[in-house]
Amino acid sequence: MAMNGAGVNAEAVTVEAVELYEWPYRLRLPFRFGVITVTHGRQAVVRVRIRTADGRTADGMAAEALAAKWFDKNPELSDAQNLEQLRRALEIATGLYRSSRPRTPFRLFADHYPDQIAEGARSGLPPLVASYGPALLDRAIADALCRARGVGFYQAVRTNLLGIEAHPVAPDLAEFALAPFLRGLAPSDRIHVRHTVGLVDPIVAADQGPGTRVEDGLPETLEEVVATYGHRYYKLKVGGNVAADVDRLARIAGVLDLQGHDYAVSLDGNEQYADEDAVLELWRAMAAAPRLRRLVDSILYIEQPIKRQNALSAPVTRLAAARPVILDESDGDLEAFPTGRSLGYRGVSSKNCKGFYKSILNLARCRMWNQAEGDGTYFMSAEDLTTQAGLSVQQDLALVNLLGLVHVERNGHHFIDGFAGRPAGEAQTFLAAHPDLYHEQDGRVRMRITDGEAMIGSLACTGFATAAFPDVTAMEPMKKAEWGS
């Protein structure tokens, strides 16, 4: 395999230590998506220590929600079992990376990817679940190498310090010129925030029953969100019942249409439809509703409407003729996007919980396919998995910004109150390090959104988009997974 993407700066590292932590949090508002309503959760935090070729050591960190009923929606599994699956994925990746000979960060991912997926399968983990482990370790390793070399994430990718190259895990990219592609990535200092409207979110004040308001100074209804943040982009969840979905979308349109500016929408099915015909029934009902005329015209794409067990078994070309359809939950392994393309899917989501190398490779595929076809048919979207203030939201923002995406779904700042559950000193440390992204409001450090945008220039700091670390002494060491081991 030609080494057509490896940069002269690429450096082999050894993973000397991996520490796994977690901590609990509560949502300020319940969040309904797909088959679950979330009121609380846990976040995993990873700290690694690497040794470089010249003998110096450096630490790096990453964080991600341990999310139930997204990675694996099997109704026979409890939420607690879903979390155990993700802990097991972290354990598998830790074992593989700790026992590895020195490799570039990308090679740590790519060379061990088949073993991660295979060992995950032996432990009863679908590929999407198994990939959660390296997704966190890869970010922490990249963070550590950036710190060892005194560079930021953007520079590390564009100069290929991480060693991204042609590799058998993505054989379709063997002849694609990765090095100039990486050099051409151009991050910005700001990004539009696409606000998520969950299935139980109140649209107007009348939707909130007596005594249900949080009254913490943050917006609670969609009407308040619009007035507070000034978004231009929204993500609307639909639930699989056509009549109920059309009625709810019409109520949402009644708020969005009153804005004094244009808006754009993505429609998220969260696997709530059995097949293309069921989604087309919803689309036709929406198109026939006069109250939805402006909202329908504003829809950019439809995200993963079909259940994953069916999504990659039949074409979606009729639906795609109305609006582009993208993969999210069905993006389980590195071959999912090429398979989806053959069935009429035009895009795929970027989520750090699926792995940042996967996002970069999928963007390269979009560039390669668009060059071949001479148009912009294929694209990536930026989606959320409740990325929380601190490491999680910052590293995900940096990734999608580097990919050149101009808007990103963000829901963590709405459903979780800033650094709620974390030590006050930790919140102040992040505020001091990233004063463009955060601000202090009512005594709490929260994400700052102005005219629908987040300012992210400070993410170009040394390391993977963070000049601050969370306090691991205020966390619990992750216990051995009680799953498949």
Secondary structure, DSSP 8 states (H G I E B T S, - for coil): ----S--TT---EEEEEEEEEEEEEEEEEEEEETTEEEEEEEEEEEEEEEEETTS-EEEEEEEEEE-TTSS---TTS-HHHHHHHHHHHHHHHHHHHHT--SB-HHHHHHHHHHHHHHHHHHTT--HHHHTHHHHHHHHHHHHHHHHHHT-BHHHHHHTTTT-----TTSGGGTTS-HHHHHHT----SEEEEEEEE-TT--SSGGGS-TT----SSS--SHHHHHHHH--SEEEEE--S-HHHHHHHHHHHHHHHTTSSS--EEEEE-TT-BSSHHHHHHHHHHHHT-GGGHHHHHHEEEEE--B-HHHHTTS--HHHHTTS-EEESTT--STTHHHHHHHTT--EEEE-GGG-HHHHHHHHHHHHHHHHHHTS---EEEE--S---TTHHHHHHHHHHHHTT-SEEEE-HHHHS-TTTTS-HHHHHHHHHH-TTTEEEETTEEEE--BTTEEE-GGGGSBBSS-S----GGGSEE----SS--
